[in-house]
Amino acid sequence: MATLSIISPSNPVNSMITAEIDRKAFTIGRYGDFKTPWGHNDVSRLHCAILENGSDHTVRDLNSFSGTVINGESIGNKERNLSDGDKISLGNHVVLVYRKK
């Protein structure tokens, strides 16, 4: 089991939102399985996906406008394995923290 928590610097009060990654392909974005709050336009409708890979997860950018960044590194059009505590940045306003339980 794994979770994502959103931490948004633009909304520091009550800004922690957590969701369980509960399917093999879990989309993130303004209209994804995990909807990003606060309507930031630099977050695409379907920005990226967390994909189940056995007992692990990978992240894939879904041709988003502003790209997906893991721990400060852009992943471009490649998949990247996720580790507990990884920070996933979507645009300039939304940061997700991946937790593996």
C-alpha positions as CSV (number, residue, x, y, z in Angstrom):
1,M,0.0,0.0,0.0
2,A,1.2,3.5,-0.7
3,T,-0.2,7.1,-0.3
4,L,0.3,10.5,-1.7
5,S,0.1,13.7,0.4
6,I,-0.3,17.1,-1.2
7,I,1.6,20.0,0.4
8,S,1.0,23.3,-1.3
9,P,3.2,26.3,-0.4
10,S,0.4,28.6,-1.6
11,N,-2.0,27.2,1.0
12,P,0.0,26.5,4.1
13,V,-3.0,26.3,6.5
14,N,-4.7,23.0,6.4
15,S,-2.9,22.2,3.2
16,M,-2.1,18.5,3.8
17,I,-4.4,16.2,1.8
18,T,-3.7,12.5,1.6
19,A,-5.0,9.8,-0.7
20,E,-4.4,6.0,-0.9
21,I,-3.0,4.8,-4.3
22,D,-5.7,2.2,-4.8
23,R,-5.4,1.2,-8.5
24,K,-2.8,0.0,-11.0
25,A,-2.8,3.3,-12.9
26,F,-3.5,6.2,-10.6
27,T,-3.8,9.6,-12.4
28,I,-3.0,12.9,-10.9
29,G,-4.1,16.3,-12.1
30,R,-7.0,18.8,-12.0
31,Y,-9.3,16.0,-13.3
32,G,-7.4,12.9,-12.3
33,D,-8.2,10.1,-9.8
34,F,-6.3,12.4,-7.3
35,K,-7.6,15.9,-8.0
36,T,-5.2,18.6,-7.2
37,P,-6.9,21.4,-5.2
38,W,-6.7,25.1,-5.7
39,G,-7.0,25.1,-9.5
40,H,-3.5,25.9,-10.4
41,N,-3.2,26.3,-14.2
42,D,0.3,24.9,-14.3
43,V,-1.1,21.6,-13.3
44,S,-2.5,19.8,-16.3
45,R,-5.9,18.1,-16.3
46,L,-4.1,14.7,-16.4
47,H,-0.6,15.7,-15.3
48,C,1.1,12.4,-14.4
49,A,0.3,8.8,-13.4
50,I,1.5,6.5,-10.6
51,L,1.8,3.0,-12.0
52,E,1.9,-0.2,-10.1
53,N,5.1,-2.2,-10.8
54,G,4.8,-5.4,-8.7
55,S,5.1,-4.2,-5.1
56,D,6.6,-0.9,-6.2
57,H,5.4,2.2,-8.1
58,T,6.7,4.3,-10.9
59,V,5.6,7.8,-12.1
60,R,5.1,8.8,-15.7
61,D,4.4,12.3,-17.0
62,L,1.3,12.4,-19.2
63,N,2.6,15.1,-21.6
64,S,1.8,17.8,-19.0
65,F,2.3,21.5,-19.7
66,S,4.8,22.1,-16.9
67,G,6.4,18.7,-16.5
68,T,6.8,16.4,-13.5
69,V,9.8,16.7,-11.2
70,I,11.0,14.1,-8.7
71,N,13.2,15.4,-5.9
72,G,14.3,18.3,-8.0
73,E,15.0,16.4,-11.2
74,S,12.7,16.5,-14.3
75,I,11.6,13.1,-15.5
76,G,10.9,14.3,-19.0
77,N,9.0,11.6,-21.0
78,K,10.5,8.7,-19.0
79,E,9.1,6.6,-16.1
80,R,10.9,6.8,-12.8
81,N,10.8,4.5,-9.8
82,L,9.4,5.9,-6.6
83,S,10.9,5.5,-3.1
84,D,9.4,6.3,0.2
85,G,9.6,10.0,0.9
86,D,10.0,11.1,-2.7
87,K,8.7,14.6,-3.5
88,I,6.8,14.9,-6.8
89,S,6.4,18.5,-8.0
90,L,3.7,19.5,-10.4
91,G,4.3,23.0,-11.7
92,N,5.3,25.7,-9.2
93,H,2.5,25.2,-6.7
94,V,1.8,21.6,-5.9
95,V,4.2,19.2,-4.2
96,L,3.2,15.6,-3.5
97,V,5.0,13.3,-1.0
98,Y,5.0,9.5,-1.8
99,R,4.8,7.2,1.1
100,K,5.1,3.4,0.9
101,K,3.6,1.5,3.8
